[in-house]
């Protein structure tokens, strides 16, 4: 028969703390891993370069330039692209 005396609660307490610490480390590692994947995904999409024509279309869509300016710049881009 096991006789823990007055120290039985402490034995369980240390075991419980160890399990909490173990699962805490596992959870932390999982969250850190998922977070790093999100950061890599964001930087991969933000580093893709837009072509000058895409930038021009975006500026036209935002209303930064009018139709005449868009056509003139588009023609200039196409002329420069054929050099």
C-alpha positions as CSV (number, residue, x, y, z in Angstrom):
1,X,0.0,0.0,0.0
2,X,1.3,3.4,-1.0
3,X,1.5,6.0,1.8
4,X,2.1,9.5,0.5
5,X,1.3,11.1,3.8
6,X,1.0,14.9,3.6
7,X,3.0,15.2,0.4
8,X,0.5,13.5,-2.0
9,X,-1.0,16.7,-3.1
10,X,2.4,18.1,-4.0
11,X,3.2,15.2,-6.1
12,X,0.0,15.6,-8.1
13,X,0.6,19.4,-8.3
14,X,4.1,19.0,-9.8
15,X,2.8,16.5,-12.3
16,X,-0.1,18.8,-13.2
17,X,2.2,21.8,-13.6
18,X,4.5,19.7,-15.8
19,X,1.6,18.8,-18.1
20,X,0.4,22.4,-18.3
21,X,3.9,23.5,-19.2
22,X,4.2,20.7,-21.8
23,X,1.0,21.6,-23.5
24,X,1.7,25.3,-23.2
25,X,5.0,24.8,-25.1
26,X,3.2,22.7,-27.8
27,X,0.5,25.3,-28.2
28,X,3.1,28.1,-28.4
29,X,5.1,26.3,-31.0
30,X,1.9,25.7,-33.1
31,X,0.9,29.3,-32.9
32,X,4.4,30.5,-33.8
33,X,4.5,28.1,-36.8
34,X,1.1,29.3,-38.1
35,X,2.1,32.9,-37.6
36,X,5.3,32.5,-39.5
37,X,3.4,30.9,-42.4
38,X,1.1,33.9,-42.5
39,X,4.0,36.3,-42.5
40,X,5.7,34.4,-45.4
41,X,2.5,34.4,-47.3
42,X,2.0,38.2,-46.9
43,X,5.6,39.0,-47.9
44,X,5.4,36.7,-50.9
45,X,2.3,38.5,-52.3
46,X,3.6,42.0,-51.5
47,X,6.9,41.5,-53.2
48,X,5.4,40.6,-56.6
49,X,6.2,43.5,-58.9
50,X,3.5,45.1,-61.0
51,X,4.1,45.9,-64.6
52,X,4.0,49.6,-65.6
53,X,0.8,48.9,-67.5
54,X,-0.8,47.4,-64.4
55,X,0.2,50.5,-62.4
56,X,-1.3,52.7,-65.1
57,X,-4.5,50.8,-65.0
58,X,-4.7,51.0,-61.3
59,X,-4.1,54.8,-61.4
60,X,-6.9,55.1,-64.0
61,X,-9.2,53.0,-61.9
62,X,-8.6,55.1,-58.8
63,X,-9.3,58.3,-60.8
64,X,-5.8,59.7,-60.5
65,X,-5.6,60.2,-64.3
66,X,-8.3,60.8,-66.9
67,X,-9.0,58.8,-70.1
68,X,-6.9,61.0,-72.3
69,X,-3.9,60.8,-70.0
70,X,-4.4,57.0,-69.8
71,X,-4.4,56.6,-73.5
72,X,-1.4,58.8,-74.0
73,X,0.6,57.0,-71.3
74,X,-0.5,53.6,-72.6
75,X,0.7,54.5,-76.1
76,X,4.0,55.7,-74.7
77,X,4.4,52.4,-72.8
78,X,3.7,50.3,-75.8
79,X,6.1,52.4,-77.9
80,X,8.8,52.0,-75.3
81,X,8.1,48.3,-74.9
82,X,8.8,47.6,-78.6
83,X,12.3,49.2,-78.6
